Amino acid sequence: MYLKLYRLNAKPFQITTDPRFLWLGEKHSEALATLTYGILEDKGFLLLTGDVGTGKTALIKLLIKNINVSAIVATIPDPGLDPIDFFNLLSEEFHMDRQFASKGDFLIQFKQFLLKAYSSEKKVLLIIDEAQRLHHELLEQIRLLSNIELEHRKLINIFFVGQTEFNQTLMEERNKAVRQRITVHHHIEPLSEAETLQYIAHRLKVAGGRGEIFTHDAMRRIHLFSSGVPRLINIICDHALLTGYASGRSRIDAGMIRECEKELRLPEFKAIPAAPAAADAPQEGAAAPVASGRRIVLMLIFLLLAAFSALLVYQYRTDQPQRWATEEIAPQTYRGLSGKPTEESITEEPAAASLPQVAVAPSDSAPQAVSSEALAQNPFAKGKIIIFFPYNSNELTREAMAALDQIADFLTAHPDLKVAVRGYTDAAGVPSYNLSVSQFRANSIKSYLVGKGVASANLTAQGMGPKDPIASNETPSGREQNRRVEIELVP
């Protein structure tokens, strides 16, 4: 409808997934790289989470398209099924050409299918979309599928894709076995203001747009309304283009975006007025212009689209879960393509730990043990907090979680404080992967604090890899001290 006015070749802000318009910012590129690594390294269980409309499905489609390996991929779009229905759907997706009446029959054939894929040097990838709909019984059955493996290799990679409330499901005690098997996790955050501007410009360019259709102030207003969620960006941008078309304006400014905001907010939406009564009709002999009839038709179409868009926005804004991420990750021995241990895997176990699992580090001083009483008063009174990670593990110990609870209580009581979370590793293994491990650890701490009520905006998480060791990497005890996350107040 509005393509000619704005000199576009296609609608740039369709809600449907169109690979032509896919824009990979820093967040999505990082997620793509992390997940690709997890598949190539046969990490077993992978997890991608994000709020509604952040682009999870589009990212998964790109991942499947671009992954540079021979793979057999099955996608389950809705896992709200009974186990036997789930098994038969798997059989259909993996082209096993069988229907099963019992779990036992399925497992026999599925094991043969996995072994055949392995002998053909093909990876098997199961993607479960809308994972937040999984119930405990089916989640446990999926976990048991991963037990079909060889001594040196996973035969299937299982990829959960879901909204952030799926993390709450994983945190239930009965789902601990699944939670501890997740080795790669990435959470997609909404776009920043700068990324929102780049996103809009990219989609307009792909659609053939020339010149400035949205003013800078208009795009900033779009970011405020959408909070950086791509789906909401698409909705309000499309609505603005339609509004501009109806009023004959070729440029969208901030004022027009404000008008669209009012129309898209469901509580302020008003019903279509009733048709004029017969008494209000034009007098006999009066000429009703054709243009007036066209305007009425356009306004009816406009109001119908506004109602549809408002319903979508209402559904999003009433269905936002609390932002969580996986807190506990199982101990893992990371192996490279050669099958040899990498990263923090070493040939000798560290010496018995005399190091406290939680410590404080005053400026230019070695880490010192800290009591729970001191943490309760002011965790940062004596400097930064250090959480040490067990040998060859990303798992938070009970002592570490107790300390994080104290830190969370302090930060929620002081919402103006900003905190930096930095992850570190020892220097053994591949540097690039050590960097990934350290980022993973920092994210785990940040996620835990957010789950305890600390504002995500007040926390930054950064992986430092083997940088800034606090002890020598030449000894097991030194490496033990270097596997840590530091939590420090930002001045």
C-alpha positions in Angstrom: 0.0 0.0 0.0 2.7 2.5 1.0 5.6 1.1 -1.2 5.3 3.7 -4.0 5.2 6.7 -1.6 8.4 5.6 0.1 10.0 4.2 -3.1 10.4 0.7 -1.6 10.5 -2.6 -3.4 9.2 -4.7 -0.5 7.7 -4.2 3.0 10.7 -3.8 5.3 9.0 -4.5 8.6 7.1 -7.6 8.2 6.6 -9.7 11.4 7.2 -13.0 9.5 10.8 -14.3 9.4 12.4 -13.3 6.1 16.1 -14.2 5.7 16.7 -11.3 3.3 16.1 -8.8 6.1 18.1 -10.6 8.8 20.4 -8.2 10.6 23.2 -9.6 12.8 24.3 -7.1 15.5 27.0 -7.8 18.0 24.6 -9.8 20.3 23.2 -12.0 17.6 26.7 -12.6 16.1 28.0 -13.6 19.5 25.1 -16.0 20.0 25.6 -17.5 16.5 29.3 -18.1 17.1 28.7 -19.6 20.6 26.0 -22.0 19.4 28.0 -23.0 16.3 30.9 -23.9 18.5 28.7 -26.0 20.7 27.5 -28.0 17.8 30.9 -28.5 16.2 32.4 -29.7 19.5 29.5 -32.0 20.2 28.7 -30.4 23.6 25.5 -32.3 24.0 22.9 -29.9 25.5 22.7 -26.3 24.3 20.4 -23.6 25.4 19.3 -20.3 23.7 16.9 -18.0 25.6 15.5 -14.6 25.1 12.4 -12.5 25.7 9.5 -12.6 23.2 10.4 -11.1 19.9 14.1 -10.9 20.3 14.9 -13.0 17.1 15.5 -16.5 18.5 13.8 -18.3 15.6 15.5 -16.3 12.9 18.8 -17.0 14.5 18.2 -20.7 14.6 17.2 -20.8 10.9 20.4 -19.0 10.0 22.4 -21.4 12.2 21.0 -24.4 10.4 21.6 -22.8 7.0 25.2 -21.8 7.7 26.6 -24.6 9.8 29.5 -26.0 7.8 29.1 -29.7 8.7 27.2 -32.7 7.4 24.2 -32.8 9.8 20.8 -34.4 10.2 18.5 -31.8 11.8 15.1 -32.2 13.3 13.0 -29.3 14.6 10.2 -29.7 17.1 8.1 -26.4 16.9 5.8 -27.3 19.8 7.0 -29.7 22.5 3.7 -29.7 24.4 3.2 -33.5 23.7 2.9 -36.8 25.4 6.2 -38.8 25.3 4.9 -41.4 22.7 3.6 -38.6 20.5 7.0 -36.8 20.9 8.9 -40.0 19.9 6.7 -40.5 16.8 7.2 -36.8 15.8 11.0 -37.4 16.2 10.7 -40.4 13.9 8.9 -38.3 11.3 11.4 -35.4 11.5 14.4 -37.7 11.3 12.8 -39.7 8.4 13.0 -43.0 10.3 9.9 -44.2 8.4 8.4 -45.9 11.5 5.5 -45.4 13.9 6.0 -46.6 17.4 3.5 -47.9 20.0 6.0 -48.1 22.8 9.0 -46.3 24.2 11.1 -49.4 24.1 10.6 -50.0 20.3 11.5 -46.4 19.6 14.7 -46.4 21.7 15.9 -49.6 19.9 15.4 -48.0 16.5 16.7 -44.6 17.5 20.0 -46.0 18.8 20.5 -47.8 15.4 19.7 -44.5 13.7 22.3 -42.6 15.8 25.0 -45.2 15.2 24.3 -45.2 11.5 24.6 -41.4 11.4 27.9 -41.7 13.3 29.3 -44.2 10.9 28.4 -41.9 8.0 30.2 -39.1 9.8 27.0 -37.0 10.2 26.1 -35.0 13.3 22.5 -35.3 14.6 20.9 -32.1 15.9 17.6 -32.0 17.7 16.2 -28.4 18.0 13.3 -28.0 20.5 11.6 -24.6 19.9 9.3 -23.0 22.5 11.1 -25.0 25.2 9.2 -23.2 27.9 6.2 -25.4 27.1 8.1 -28.6 28.1 6.8 -30.4 31.1 8.9 -32.4 33.6 8.0 -35.8 32.2 9.0 -35.1 28.7 12.1 -33.1 29.7 13.3 -36.2 31.6 12.6 -38.4 28.5 14.7 -36.0 26.4 17.5 -36.2 28.9 17.5 -40.0 28.6 17.9 -39.7 24.9 21.3 -38.1 25.4 22.5 -41.2 27.3 22.8 -43.0 24.0 26.4 -42.1 23.4 29.9 -43.6 22.7 32.7 -43.4 25.2 34.4 -40.6 23.4 31.6 -38.8 21.6 28.0 -37.6 22.0 25.8 -39.0 19.3 23.2 -36.3 19.5 23.2 -32.6 20.2 20.0 -31.4 21.8 19.2 -27.7 21.4 16.6 -26.0 23.6 15.3 -22.7 22.3 12.8 -20.9 24.6 11.7 -17.8 26.4 13.4 -16.8 29.7 10.8 -18.6 31.9 12.3 -21.9 30.7 15.3 -21.1 33.0 12.8 -21.2 35.9 11.7 -24.7 34.8 15.4 -25.8 34.7 16.0 -24.4 38.2 13.3 -26.7 39.7 15.1 -29.4 41.8 13.4 -32.2 39.9 15.0 -30.9 36.7 18.5 -30.7 38.1 19.8 -33.6 36.0 18.9 -31.7 32.8 20.2 -28.4 34.1 23.6 -29.9 34.9 24.0 -31.3 31.4 23.7 -27.9 29.7 27.2 -27.0 28.6 26.6 -24.0 26.2 24.0 -21.3 27.0 23.4 -17.9 25.4 20.8 -15.4 26.3 19.8 -12.8 23.6 19.4 -9.3 25.0 17.2 -6.6 23.3 19.0 -4.1 21.0 20.6 -1.0 22.3 19.6 2.4 20.9 22.5 2.4 18.5 21.7 -1.1 17.3 18.0 -0.2 16.9 19.0 2.6 14.5 21.2 0.2 12.6 18.5 -2.4 12.5 15.9 0.1 11.0 18.4 1.4 8.5 19.4 -2.1 7.4 15.8 -3.2 6.8 15.0 -0.1 4.8 18.1 -0.5 2.7 17.3 -4.1 1.9 13.7 -3.0 0.9 15.2 -0.6 -1.6 14.8 2.6 0.5 16.7 5.7 -0.5 17.2 8.7 1.7 16.0 9.3 5.2 12.5 8.0 5.7 12.7 8.0 9.6 14.3 11.0 11.2 16.9 10.4 13.9 14.6 11.5 16.7 11.9 9.2 15.3 14.2 6.2 15.5 15.2 7.1 19.0 11.5 7.3 20.0 11.0 3.8 18.4 13.7 2.4 20.6 12.1 3.9 23.7 8.7 2.4 22.8 10.1 -1.1 21.8 12.8 -1.4 24.4 15.0 -2.7 21.6 12.8 -5.8 20.9 13.0 -6.4 17.1 9.4 -7.6 16.8 8.0 -4.5 18.4 10.4 -2.4 16.3 8.8 -4.0 13.2 5.3 -3.4 14.5 5.6 0.3 15.2 7.7 1.0 12.1 5.2 -0.6 9.8 2.4 1.2 11.6 4.2 4.5 11.2 4.7 4.0 7.4 1.0 3.2 7.1 0.1 6.3 9.1 2.5 8.4 7.0 0.9 7.1 3.8 -2.6 7.9 5.1 -1.6 11.5 5.7 0.6 11.8 2.6 3.8 12.4 4.5 7.0 11.0 3.0 9.1 11.4 6.2 8.3 9.9 9.6 9.2 12.2 12.6 9.0 11.7 16.3 5.6 13.3 16.6 4.1 10.7 14.3 5.8 7.9 16.3 4.1 9.3 19.4 0.7 9.1 17.6 1.4 5.5 16.7 2.3 4.7 20.3 -1.1 5.9 21.5 -2.9 3.8 18.8 -0.9 0.7 19.6 -1.4 0.8 23.4 -4.5 -1.4 23.9 -6.0 0.4 26.9 -6.2 3.6 24.8 -7.5 1.9 21.7 -11.0 3.1 20.8 -13.6 1.2 18.8 -14.5 2.1 15.2 -17.3 4.7 15.4 -20.7 3.7 14.2 -21.7 4.6 10.6 -23.6 8.0 10.3 -27.3 7.9 10.8 -29.6 8.4 7.7 -30.4 11.9 9.0 -26.7 12.8 8.7 -26.5 11.8 5.0 -25.8 14.4 2.4 -28.8 16.3 1.2 -30.2 15.3 -2.2 -28.2 16.9 -4.9 -25.0 17.3 -2.9 -22.0 15.7 -4.7 -19.9 13.4 -2.5 -16.4 13.5 -3.8 -14.8 10.1 -4.8 -11.7 11.1 -2.9 -13.8 11.3 0.3 -14.9 7.7 -0.2 -11.4 6.6 -0.7 -10.3 8.3 2.6 -13.0 6.4 4.5 -11.8 3.1 3.1 -8.2 3.9 4.0 -9.2 4.9 7.5 -11.1 1.6 8.0 -8.1 -0.4 6.8 -5.9 1.7 9.1 -8.0 1.1 12.1 -8.2 -2.6 11.5 -4.4 -2.8 11.2 -4.1 -0.7 14.4 -6.4 -3.1 16.3 -4.3 -6.1 15.1 -1.0 -4.5 16.0 -2.4 -3.4 19.4 -3.3 -7.0 20.2 0.2 -8.1 19.4 1.7 -5.5 21.6 -0.7 -6.3 24.5 0.2 -9.9 24.2 3.9 -9.1 24.4 3.6 -6.6 27.3 1.5 -9.0 29.4 3.7 -12.0 28.9 7.2 -10.8 29.9 8.8 -13.2 32.3 11.4 -12.3 34.8 14.8 -12.4 33.2 16.8 -15.4 34.4 19.6 -17.5 33.0 21.0 -20.9 33.9 22.9 -20.7 37.2 24.4 -24.2 37.5 26.5 -25.8 34.8 27.8 -29.3 35.2 31.5 -30.1 35.4 32.9 -30.7 32.0 36.1 -31.9 30.5 36.4 -29.8 27.4 37.8 -31.5 24.3 38.9 -30.1 21.0 38.5 -31.6 17.5 41.4 -33.9 18.2 39.7 -35.4 21.2 42.5 -34.2 23.5 41.7 -32.2 26.6 41.9 -28.4 26.2 41.4 -25.4 28.4 41.6 -26.1 32.1 41.8 -29.9 31.7 45.3 -30.9 32.9 46.9 -34.3 33.6 47.1 -33.8 37.3 44.3 -33.0 39.8 44.9 -29.9 41.8 46.2 -30.3 45.3 43.7 -30.4 48.1 42.2 -26.9 48.2 43.3 -24.8 51.1 41.9 -21.8 49.3 38.5 -20.5 50.5 35.8 -20.7 47.8 34.8 -17.1 48.5 37.2 -14.4 49.4 37.8 -10.6 49.4 40.7 -8.9 47.8 41.7 -5.5 49.2 43.6 -3.2 46.7 47.0 -4.7 45.8 46.6 -7.5 48.3 46.2 -11.3 48.1 42.7 -12.8 48.5 41.6 -13.3 52.1 38.8 -15.5 53.5 35.6 -13.6 54.3 33.0 -14.6 56.8 29.2 -14.7 56.1 28.7 -12.0 58.9 31.1 -9.6 57.0 29.3 -10.2 53.8 25.9 -9.6 55.4 27.0 -6.1 56.6 28.7 -4.8 53.5 30.1 -7.3 51.0 32.4 -4.7 49.4 33.7 -3.1 52.6 37.1 -4.7 52.2 37.4 -4.7 48.4 36.2 -6.9 45.5 34.6 -10.3 46.1 36.2 -13.3 44.5 34.2 -16.5 43.7 36.5 -19.5 43.0 35.4 -22.2 40.7 36.2 -25.9 41.3 38.7 -27.7 39.1 37.5 -28.3 35.6 34.0 -27.0 36.4 31.6 -24.1 35.7 29.4 -25.1 38.7 28.6 -22.7 41.5 29.2 -24.3 44.9 26.8 -24.0 47.8 29.3 -21.6 49.6 29.4 -19.4 46.5 25.6 -19.3 46.1 25.3 -18.4 49.8 27.8 -15.5 49.3 25.9 -14.4 46.2 22.7 -14.3 48.1 24.3 -11.9 50.6 25.6 -9.7 47.7 22.2 -9.7 46.0 20.5 -8.6 49.3 23.0 -5.7 49.6 22.6 -4.6 45.9 18.8 -4.7 46.0 18.9 -2.5 49.1 21.2 -0.1 47.2 19.7 0.1 43.7 22.0 3.0 42.7 25.2 0.9 42.8 26.8 -0.4 39.7 28.8 -3.7 39.7 31.4 -5.2 37.3 31.6 -9.0 37.1 34.8 -10.3 35.5 35.5 -14.0 34.8 39.0 -15.5 34.6 40.6 -18.9 33.8 44.1 -20.4 34.2 46.4 -20.3 31.2 46.2 -24.0 30.2 44.7 -24.8 26.8 43.4 -22.8 23.8 43.2 -19.0 24.6 40.1 -18.4 22.5 38.2 -21.0 24.4 39.5 -19.9 27.7 38.0 -16.5 26.9 34.7 -18.2 26.2 34.8 -20.2 29.5 35.6 -17.0 31.5 32.7 -15.2 29.9 30.4 -18.1 30.7 31.4 -18.0 34.3 30.8 -14.2 34.5 27.4 -14.6 32.9 26.5 -17.3 35.4 27.2 -15.0 38.3 25.4 -12.1 36.7 22.4 -14.4 35.9 22.3 -15.6 39.5 22.2 -12.0 40.9 19.6 -10.9 38.4 17.5 -13.9 39.4 17.7 -12.7 43.0 16.3 -9.3 42.1 19.3 -7.2 41.1 18.6 -4.9 38.2 20.3 -6.3 35.0 21.2 -2.8 33.9 23.4 -2.4 37.1 25.6 -5.4 36.2 28.2 -5.9 33.5 29.7 -9.3 32.8 33.0 -9.6 31.0 35.3 -12.6 30.2 39.0 -11.9 30.7 40.4 -15.4 29.9 43.8 -16.0 31.5 44.5 -12.3 31.8 45.7 -10.9 35.2 46.6 -14.2 37.1 46.8 -13.8 40.8 49.1 -16.8 41.2 51.5 -18.8 39.0 50.0 -21.0 36.4 52.9 -23.4 36.7 51.4 -25.2 39.8 48.0 -26.8 40.5 47.4 -24.5 43.5 48.2 -21.4 41.3 45.9 -22.5 38.6 43.2 -23.1 41.2 43.4 -19.5 42.3 43.2 -18.2 38.7 39.9 -20.0 38.0 37.7 -17.2 39.5 35.1 -14.5 39.0 35.7 -11.1 40.6 32.7 -8.9 41.6 33.6 -5.3 42.1 31.7 -2.0 42.7 32.1 0.5 39.8 33.2 3.9 41.2 
